[in-house]
Amino acid sequence: MSPDDNSAGTPDVRLDVYGPADPVFVEGDGSYLVDEAGRRYLDFTSGIAVTALGHGSPEIRRAVEAALDAGLIHTSNLYRTRPAQRLAALLTRESGLDRAFFCNSGGEAVEASIKFARRWARSVGGEEKHEIVALRGSFHGRLFGSLALTDRPAYQDPFRPLMPGARFVDPQDSDALAGLAPERTAAIIAEPIQGEGGVRPLSDDTLRRLRSWTRENDVLLILDEVQCGLGRTGEIFAHQSAQVRPDLLALAKPLAGGLPMGAVLLSQEVADTIRRGDHGTTFGGGPLVAGVAHAVVSTIADPGFLSQVREKGAYLLKLLEALRDDEPNGITEIRGRGLMWGVQLAGESGPVVEQALEKGLLLVGAGPDVVRLLPPLTVTQPEMDHAVEILAESLG
Ligand SMILES: Cc1ncc(COP(=O)(O)O)c(C=O)c1O
């Protein structure tokens, strides 16, 4: 395959695992990205649920400048820095969990969660208690542990054998949990809203059922809020609507507003079983990313900000429902919460995403027949009006 040289004479020799890369973006401005030709695109992907405060956010700029002024970007985890400590305090206070571990991505947050769960399980049940149970439709990442828990044979098959001890249950089947053996099960992992799997929210009842079963059977509950967490649903954490407390909570995407960062929040009971040297990372929680993450999380956690996300979400839902009802456009269902919506189509999502791109709207699919809308949490009503107009024109 020859290198694609669409970018002003510079051949694109990046490994081709993502598909075509048009357009080439050079600037960001709130809900917009600007390409080399100066064309503005309304960004309803937020870099796949990452740039929650939009592009060029003043909060992020101030936090980056503070780190640069201090000359403190990286120290490694051999040493302590105040930004990491402050961020850990903020995240544990917001979540009601007790400890924080910082890493660099969602996949790494899931990987760390698997290790922490296995460490705890071995201490209470020995080596046999090592299985991690995921839900049908899940996506937890593409690293070896997280890949084993991702219900996508097409992603898994080329890389078998995978991590042993991964199992799947159907979240809609209320008897499925009864078939699990608690003496072999370390944890159940679940996304409160499955993102890549088609924007499929778990009902509050299902989440509560998972929590009761895990508690009664001495099994941990890991919630993966890498995509749906940190304000996306209009609450700081998506599971809060079900009033459950997980044992481990994996976070990433919006955490540092676009800088790579992940985190696992843990209960004290799990943390007590982790020994020094059990896990680690060179970069995780460095002072630059931690300072930015503190600015992002404290902005989002403000009750006024969250209530605006809920209001905007309700507005966007109304627009999408009106579009669905305006037959015939091939929309069969609208799913999601807050500012995370999946538009289920009767046909394929790829052509709709392509059409929208041509008309200046960035969207992302979630599986073959779902279009996902993930605007920045700072999106405005006119921007939502415009996005849904373009979506309507793209469905035809
Ligand atoms: C729920 C969930 N978990 C984990 C991941 C993996 O995150 P990353 O791509 O940062 O490794 C993703 C990515 O889409 C995700 O949506």
The ligand as an SDF file (V2000), in Angstrom:
LIG
                    3D

 16 16  0  0  0  0  0  0  0  0999 V2000
  -16.1880    1.9300   27.8350 C   0  0  0  0  0  0  0  0  0  0  0  0
  -14.7840    1.9530   27.3050 C   0  0  0  0  0  0  0  0  0  0  0  0
  -13.8120    1.3430   27.9920 N   0  0  0  0  0  0  0  0  0  0  0  0
  -12.5380    1.3480   27.5670 C   0  0  0  0  0  0  0  0  0  0  0  0
  -12.1820    1.9790   26.3950 C   0  0  0  0  0  0  0  0  0  0  0  0
  -10.7550    1.9750   25.9300 C   0  0  0  0  0  0  0  0  0  0  0  0
  -10.2200    3.2480   26.0500 O   0  0  0  0  0  0  0  0  0  0  0  0
   -8.8950    3.6740   25.2350 P   0  0  0  0  0  0  0  0  0  0  0  0
   -9.2580    3.7770   23.8080 O   0  0  0  0  0  0  0  0  0  0  0  0
   -8.5060    4.9960   25.8580 O   0  0  0  0  0  0  0  0  0  0  0  0
   -7.8730    2.6080   25.5240 O   0  0  0  0  0  0  0  0  0  0  0  0
  -13.1660    2.6210   25.6350 C   0  0  0  0  0  0  0  0  0  0  0  0
  -12.8320    3.2750   24.3470 C   0  0  0  0  0  0  0  0  0  0  0  0
  -13.6550    3.5770   23.5440 O   0  0  0  0  0  0  0  0  0  0  0  0
  -14.5070    2.6120   26.1050 C   0  0  0  0  0  0  0  0  0  0  0  0
  -15.4960    3.2030   25.4180 O   0  0  0  0  0  0  0  0  0  0  0  0
  1  2  1  0
  2  3  1  0
  2 15  2  0
  3  4  2  0
  4  5  1  0
  5  6  1  0
  5 12  2  0
  6  7  1  0
  7  8  1  0
  8  9  2  0
  8 10  1  0
  8 11  1  0
 12 13  1  0
 12 15  1  0
 13 14  2  0
 15 16  1  0
M  END
$$$$
